Amino acid sequence: MGTERRFGLIGGGNMGEALIKGLIQSGQARPEDIIVSDPLAARRSYLQEEYQVAAKDDNKSLVKEAAIIILAVKPQVLDEVLNEIQSVVEPRHLIISIAAGVSLPRIESALPSGTPTIRAMPNTPALALAGATAIAPGKHASEKHLAMARILFEAVGLVVEVAEKNMDAVTALSGSGPAYIFIILEALADAGVLEGLPRDQALLLAAQTILGSAKLVLESGFHPAQLKDRVTSPGGTTISGLMVLEKGGLRGLIMEAVRTAARRSAELGK
């Protein structure tokens, strides 16, 4: 891989590590083609030892040595990072931000005019290489730049291209969504324990049920309602349970949770 495909990750937290792991395991990058920076010495040492990548405490040095720069930092510190690196960003660079809620115009305004930028929103299942990532191109990003972003995020899961105006919805749905699913998973496992199952068995069955259900939607091509109907027999156990969920307003609660999270994402971007 040439220098035009060298990845530099500013931020070595969970998502940064997931991207490193995915790039290496998918064969899209070798350890020597990846540089990561992080302010914590212990984190840098861990990433070096675990993945044999180069690790730095200097963001400007990282930018000079890489071509594809991933800003894997919290939105609260993104402006500081952009101000730090803007003097060393060149036309050859592609800047990819995964900071929730921070718009492309805000990012582009802090970088040299014409800098190709892409905004991305991956989610935490990327840690298991089963993530869902939405990408939105900036005004100077070409099809080649989008292809590079796809290579990066397909290494950790599924990628969808969206209009940037929909990124707050993406943040609320797939970005925050795993937390909603974890609560449902925990509740299913608790219910199994309530009905007499050992905790470890209940959790295993609940997790595999959610995994298998999602996989069935993705691979079958059927609408979730169709798959629900297939497991819902007249007068049976499933319809009895569904009646309770409908009475409790489960659908409305989930929709309101996503709406509230989307509004918060928009607030963070201001």
Buried (B, 14 or more C-beta within 10 A) or exposed (E): EEEEBBBBBBBBBEBBBBBBBBBBEBEBBEEEBBBBBBEEEEBBEBBBEEBEBBBBEEBBBBBBEBBBBBBBBEBEBBBEBBEBBBEBBEEEBBBBBBBBBBBBEBBBEBBEEEBBBBBBBBBBBBBEBBBBBBBBBBEBBEEEBBEBBBBBBBBBBBBBEBEBEBBBBBBBBBBBBBEBEEEEBEEBBBEBBEEEBEEEEBBBBBBEEBEEBBEBBEEEEEEEEEBBEEEBEEEEEEBEEBEEEEEEEEEEEBEEBBEEBBEBBBEBBE
